Amino acid sequence: MKQRKGDRIFSRSTLAASALILGALVAVAVFLVAQSIPALVADPAELPGSPTSFWAYVAPMAFGTVWAAALALLMALPLSLGIALFISHYAPRRIASALGYVIDLLAAVPSVVFGLWGIKVLAPSVQPLYSWLVDNYGWLPFFAPPVSGTGRTILTVAIVLATMILPIITAVCREVFLQTPALHEEAALALGATRWETIRIAVLPFGLSGIVSAAMLGLGRALGETMVVAMVLSPALVINVVLTGSTNPPTIAGNIALNFPEAHGVGVNALIATGLILFVITLLVNSAARALISRRKRLRGAH
């Protein structure tokens, strides 16, 4: 069957857009690899901090990036699911509309504003809590003494990041939950299920792929966040799981933002090389999420 002119134009336009996105991704990858090679082959003494090797230089930053983002996702995901379910299934229409507007508005707040809030309001407020945690639970590795006197710790950064990604995850989950077929929910209610049982057996399974996608979208935002980390965190080039101490691992994005203006020579290549590591981490996280969603679809098809 011969395609109409409008169909051909639309088909070729979508193909060109897809190729443009793929080309941009390849171009970024080629640039990062090419600019990273001098740092990878350079004498470790030429790298910032004079580490024993490039991997000793980048390992604390990679750890701090994943650690802060994982903590933020751990805090934000349950709250986001609860808020999304409240908006979509529990709140009256007028309250749900107003709350949804507030969530969308919160997602548009610039990260520098969150950074100012974190350093001026949150950090001083949570410092007494950190002291209490260290005094009472210092035997746990996460709260080992000494406690930070300023509150500018990796946990504070994670709380700010969780606040930032919460509206993103909530907005996506809300729309996914609203797409649940009404017949599925009505069938569960007709069989005697309660509201929560209906959500558990009909809404959540239907929206699982959307929940994973929303979580990965929020995680990607947390992995690449720069301003909040640069403003709030007091970093040191260490691998440390203590959440309340003054010695905190840096993140890749924050380290680039803090050191790039003064970097020169191999130092610039070293920062770009850390950007390549962040690029790879992001690709791995998104690939894992895609594989999880695909596996879930195959299992649902098999049953």
Sequence and secondary structure as in RCSB ss.txt:
>XXXX:A:sequence
MKQRKGDRIFSRSTLAASALILGALVAVAVFLVAQSIPALVADPAELPGSPTSFWAYVAPMAFGTVWAAALALLM
ALPLSLGIALFISHYAPRRIASALGYVIDLLAAVPSVVFGLWGIKVLAPSVQPLYSWLVDNYGWLPFFAPPVSGT
GRTILTVAIVLATMILPIITAVCREVFLQTPALHEEAALALGATRWETIRIAVLPFGLSGIVSAAMLGLGRALGE
TMVVAMVLSPALVINVVLTGSTNPPTIAGNIALNFPEAHGVGVNALIATGLILFVITLLVNSAARALISRRKRLR
GAH
>XXXX:A:secstr
    HHHHHHHHHHHHHHHHHHHHHHHHHHHHHHHHHHHHHS GGGSTT  SSHHHHHHHHHHHHHHHHHHHHHH
HHHHHHHHHHIIIIIS HHHHHHHHHHHHHHHTS HHHHHHHIIIIIHHHHHHHHHHHHHHHTTSGGG SS  SS
  SHHHHHHHHHHHHHHHHHHHHHHHHHTS HHHHHHHHHTT  HHHHIIIIIHHHTHHHHHHHHHHHHHHHHH 
 HHHHHH  B S     SSSS B   HHHHHHHHGGG  THHHHHHHHHHHHHHHHHHHHHHHHHHHHHHHHHHH
HH 
